[in-house]
């Protein structure tokens, strides 16, 4: 959020293209929820939430007050029209940065841009697809030209496709790797020339997710960690600090089925947390992951390079997602 469904242990992005028929079986397996939890439409009034689910075991801490740490800095973000990318764009803008961001969904991008401006921030949205080298290069170059420099980049765009390896189509495998891995490779390649003179910070969204059916996603995210480790050695001596972040499952619109009533979703999250986030017993909020990215980009982490930071609510392991009683089971 960001990366992009519950079974993948995290969300890093909103940039999920239209899916062919039959795609997204994992999501339906988990979130035939409306039917399984309460029986479709008249749901909200009919469901009685068990008492043990009425209060989350832990809650997200209040956000820190903006400190203006990035006043005058220029920040570029891929995949920021919703989810973790959007939250990060808002967080950097609230701390004084000039934010250029991209995504495929123009209507959402313009809305985020307008919201940031109305809140007193500086933002520039540009429609771009990280799978297209020409679009991506234009986005990076035009962002740097519009704001006069480039100081920080958050390479966040990513998608997933879930299927047992022998059932996954080559097209789906290629789409995941072109978006997640090649998109990061190209982003860094285009960002570095703008940072060589004055230095900079690059953060990429990786993952520690290892789930059944996740061969394409997991391999693409592990490759990002390798890119970050080697690129940090290439460019650290030139003043460009490169790291990655691995978010845990995050409460975004891409994790939650659109038709699910608030009461059912809140109950699901409260039951899901203790089973899957051992250190916090809850899902992350996108704003929490955004604050982690903002902190990593600050001078407070000036000696961190080539690292992948887990922000997962506890240790993340392999194996199927553990689903609460009464909800559909995953693989």
N, C-alpha and C positions, 0 to 999 in steps of 0.2 A: 505499500500500500503500500508499483510501487510494483505479491509478488500478489495466484490471485484468487484462490478459493480456500475454504477451510481445510480441505484435505491436504493442501500443500504446506501447512504449518505456518503460513504467513501470506501477507499481501504486500506487494511493493508497488503496484501500479494499477492504473485504470485503463491502460491501453490494450484492451482486449477486442480484436476484430470480430466481425460477424462470423459465426461458426457454421460449418456445414452440418447438414442433417446428421444426427447421431452423435455429434460432438457433445462434450460436457456431461457424459454419463455419470461421472463421479459426483458432480454437483447434484444431479437428480437423485442419486443413491442416498446422499446425505440429506438433501432437502426436498424430498417428497414429504417434507416436514409438515407442510400445511395439512396434508391428508393424514399423515401418521400421527401427528401430535393432537389434532383436534377435528379433523374431518372437514377440510376445505372452507367454504365461504362464511358461514355464520359463526365461526371460530371465536372471535374476540369475546363475545358475550357468553359463550357456552363453556369456556375453559376455566376451571378453578386451579389456580397456581398453588401447588403444595407449599405449606409454611416454610419448609427448609430452603425454598428457592426465592423467598421474598426479599432477602437482603444479600448483596454480594459479600463474600468473605473478606475481601479487601476492596478498596476503591482507589481510583487514580488520584494522585496528589494534585493539588491546585497548581495551575501553571505559574511559572515564575514571571514576574513583571518584566516587560521588555527593557533591555538595558542599553540599547543603541550600540551594541558591539560592532555592528557592521555598517555604520554610517559611512556613506561614500563608496562602499564596496559594490561590485557588480557580481551577481549570482546568476548562473544558468542552470536550469533544471529540465530534464527530459521526463515525459510522462507525468504531467502535473495538472491534468484537468479534473482529477478527483483523487480520493484516497490519500496515501502517504505523500505523494508528490504535491498535491494541492495543499495539504497541511504544512508542508515544508516551505512552499512558496509564501504562504501567509506568514509563517514564523520568521523567515528571513526579512520579509518586508516590514514586519512589526519591529524589527531590530535595526531598521534604517537602511537596509540594502536596496539596491535597484535590481529587480528580479525580472529576468527574461526566461520564459518557460514555453514548452511546446507540448503538443498532444494531437491526436488525430481528430478529436471531437470539438469542432470549432465553437459550437454553441456553448458548451461547458467552459471552454477556454476563455471565451469573451466574458462569461459571467464571473469567473474567478478574477480575471483582470479588473473588471469593473468594481467588484467587492473590495479588492486590495486598494484601489485608487480612492474609493469612497471612504475607506478607513484611514486615509492619509498617507498610504504607501505609494511606491513607484513600481509599476509592473508593465510588462510588455508580453502579450501572447502572440505566438506564431504557430500556425498549423504546420506540423511536420511529422513524418513517420520515420522512426529510427532505422527501419529496414531499407529505406531509400537513401543511398549515400549522398545524392545531390540535394535532397530536401534537408538532410541533417547538416551537411556542410553549410548550406545557406543559413539555416537557423543559427548555427554557432557564429558564423562570420557576421551576420546582420545584427545579432545581439551585441557582439563586441563593438561593432561600428556604431550602433544606436547609443550605447552608453559610454563609449570611448575607451573601454578596457574590459578585461575579464579576470576576476579574482578567484572565484569559487565556482565549481561545477558539481552538480549532483546528478549522476547518471543513473536514473531510477526506472526508466521504461522497461517493462517486462511482461511476459504472458506465460501461460502454462497450457499444456494439453496432457490429459491423464488417460492412460491405457496400459495394460500389460505390454511389455516390450514387443512381443511377437505380433500383437494386434495393432500397434501404432503405425500409422501411414507415414511414408517418407515425407509427404507434404507437411504433416503436423510436426514431425521431428525438425524439419528444416525451418519451419516458421518459428518454432521456439528458439532455436539456436541463432537464427538471423536476428530476431528481436533482442534476445537476452544477451548473447555473447558477442556476436558481430556488432550489434548496436553499441555495446560498451567499447569494444575495440575502436570502432570508427569515431565515437564521441571523444575518446581520449586523443586519438590521432588529430582531430580537428581542433580540440581545445588547447593542446600543448603549445602550438605556435603563438597563441595569444598570451601565454603566461611566461614565456621564456625570458622576456625582458625584466618583468617585475615580480616573478614568482607567483605562486597560487596554491590552491587546494583543490583536489579532486576526490570526491567520495562516490563510490559505486554501490549499488544494492545487490548483495549476494544472498545466500541462504544456507542454513544448516539443515534444511528439510531433506529427509530421506524417507519416502513413503512408497508403499506398493503402487505400481502404475506410474511412478514419477521419474522414469529413466531420462526422458528428455529434459524435464525441468531441473532435476538434480544435477545432471551432467553439465547443463548450461551454466548453472550457478557456481558449481565447483570450478569451472573454467574461468569465471570472473575472478575468483580468489587468486588463481594463478596469474592472471593478467595484472591484477593489483600488486601482487608480490614482486613481479619482475619489473613492471613499469615504475614502481617506487624506487628501485635501484637505478633505473635509467635516468630518472628526472629529479630524484631527491637532491643530488649534488648541484642541480641547476635551480634549486629553490622551489620546486613543485612537489608538494607533499600529497601522496596518494594512499588512500585507505578504503576499506569497504565496511558496510554495516549489514548485519543479518538480523532482520526483524522477526519476531514471533508472529503468531496469528493476530491479525489486527481487525478491529471492528470497522469495516467499511461497507459501502453499498455492494461491492463485489463479493463479499463474504456472505452477506445477508440476502436471502431471496426477497425479491421486491414485494411479493404478495403477502409476506409473513407479518402478522399483527405485532405491534410493539410488545404486548404482554408475553407472547410466545417466544419472541426473540430474546427478551430479557431473561426469561426463565431458562431458555436453552443456554445462554452465555453463563449464567450462574452455575448451572450444573456441569457445563463443559469445563470451566476453569480448573476446578480441583483435579480433574482427570488428566488434563493436558498441559497445564502451566504450573509445575510443582513449586516454583518460587514465589508466585504471586496469586495463584488461584483465580485468575481472570484473564480475559483477552486484553491486548493492548488497545489503546485509543490511537488514532493516527497522529494526534497532536503530540503524544509521548514519543513516538518514533521520530517525528519531525524535530523535537527538541534535542534528541540524541544526535541527529545529523548536524544541527546548528552548533551544538557544543563541540563536536569533532572538528568542525570547520574553523573553530576559534583558535586564537593564539595559545589558549590554555593547553592545547594538545600539540604544541609545536614540535615535540620530539617523537611523535607517533608517525610511523611510515611503514607501508607494506603490511598493515594489520587488518584483520577482519574482526569487528567488534560485534559480539552477540548481544542483542537486546531482545531476549526471548521469553522473559518471565520465568526463567529457570533453565536448566539444561534441556536441550532438545535431542531426542533420540530418533531412531528409525522405527519402523513398524507401523501398523494401522493407527489411524486416529481413534482415540477412545471416545465413543459416543455415550451420552447420558442415557439411563434407562428410559424407555418410552420413545426414544428417537431412533430413526433408522441407523443401522450400522454401516460403516464403510468396509473397504476390503480388509 
